[in-house]
Every structure is written in structure tokens, then in C-alpha cells.
Amino acid sequence: MRIAFDMLVVEQEQGEAQQATCTLLNELAMLSTHQYIIITGRPRIYRMQKQAANICLYPVKTSARRGILTEHQLLLPSILRHLQPDILHVPNSIAPMGWNGPLIVTVYDLTTLYKQ
């Protein structure tokens, strides 16, 4: 099974979500034979860490720091068509448009869902 981890938005925030997702990914990779694909705009982050053999990087060049959400929504559908993962894991509260397969959305900060 091919499982893609979309890290593009989380990498811009550089918070606990990125570290928690990396820890989760490494633990999962050591326990299974599935293939894990990290969709990343910052491949150096992951190359410095020890990765399991079944984790691969899919580097994406992003141009905007402030407009990452819009750029993300525009880039991701073509990336996913190319990668053809069985499952997509998104470690933030922004589900991508254009994905019709199984999706795991992890929300680390519930304040983003709070309405006043």
C-alpha cells in the first residue's frame, strides 16, 4: 500500500504537528512494509533524520510563503495523480481539493476550528 503524507502546509508552520507527524511516520514505517511518501517543500529536513527504507521523499518546489494555502490547493491534485497513493494523510485541518480517495486528516490545534 502506498501512503502519501502531505507536509507542505505543516512545514510552513514549523510547529508540533511537523514533529509529531515525523515521529508517527517513522514508527509506522518500522512496523510495516507499506511504502510511505513524504510530499515536501523542504526535503533537507527529512534527509538529516534517519529514515526507514520504505520512506521516500517527493520534493515539490513552492514559491510562496504567504500564499502557500492557495499554491498547495493548486499543486496537490497533479502531484497526487502522479503519485497515485492508496491513502492520503494530511497533518493539518485543510483537506485538499481534487482528492477522491481515502483521506486521513489530523488536527493538532483545535483553535483553528473555534468560531466566535
N, C-alpha and C positions, 0 to 999 in steps of 0.2 A: 504494500500500500504506500502511496506517495502522499505525504502530508506537508503542505506548504505553510510556513509561518510568515505572515506579512508584518515586517518590523519597521516599515517606512515611517509611519506616523510616530510610533513609540520612540524611535531613535531621535527624533527632533525634540521630544520632551525630556529625554535622558533622566527618567525618574525610576521609581521602584519597579514599574511594570517591565522595563527592559531587563533588569537584573533578574527579576522573578521568572520571566519567560525564558531567559537563557538557562537558568538553573533547571527549570522544568524540562526544557528541551534536552539538555544533557542527560538528565536522569532517564527520560523516556528512551533516548537513543541507546543507552547502555542496556536497557531491559528488553529491547525488541529488535526485530530485523527489518522494520519498516524503513523507508527512505524519507528523511526529513530535509526539506529545502527551506533555507532562510532567504527570504526576499529582503534585500538590504540596500540601503544607500550608503552605508558605512562598513564595507567589508573588513577594514582593518581591525575593528572592534572584535570580530569573531576569529580572525586569524591569529590574534595574540592569545586567545584562550585555547586550551586543549579541547579539541572536538572529537567526537566519536567518528568512526569510519563511515557510518551511514548518514552523516550530516553533510550537506553540500551547500555552498553559497550561490545565490543568484544575484549578483550585483546590478543595481539599477542606478543610473545617473539621474539625480534630481537637481533641478536648477534653482528652485525657490525655497527659501527658509520660511518666509511668511505665508506663502501660498501653497504649502505642502498638502493641505487637505484637498484642494481643487486638483492639484497636479496628481495626487495619489488616486483620486477617483477616475481621472482620465487615463493614467498609465496602467492601473491594475488589470482591467479586463483583457488587454492584449498580452500582458505577462502571464495571466492565468491560462489563456488559450494556448500559449506557447508551452507552458509547463505541464498542463493537464493533470493537476493534482486530484487525488480522490477526496481529500478533505482540506479545507482552508481554515487555519487558526488565525484569528485577529485579536491581538492583545490590547485592544482599546475599545471604546464604545462606538466606533464609527464602522459600521458594516459597509462593505464595498458594493457599489452598483455593478451590475453585469455578471454576478456570480450566481449560478443556479444550483450548485452542488451543496453538499453538506458543509455547514459552517459552524465554527466554534468561536464565540465572542466572549472574551474575558474582560470584565470591567473591574479595574483595580481601584478606581476612585469614584465613589457613588455621588460625590458632589456635582459631577457633570450631569447627573440625572435630576438634580434638585431643581424644582421650579418655584419661583417666588410669586 
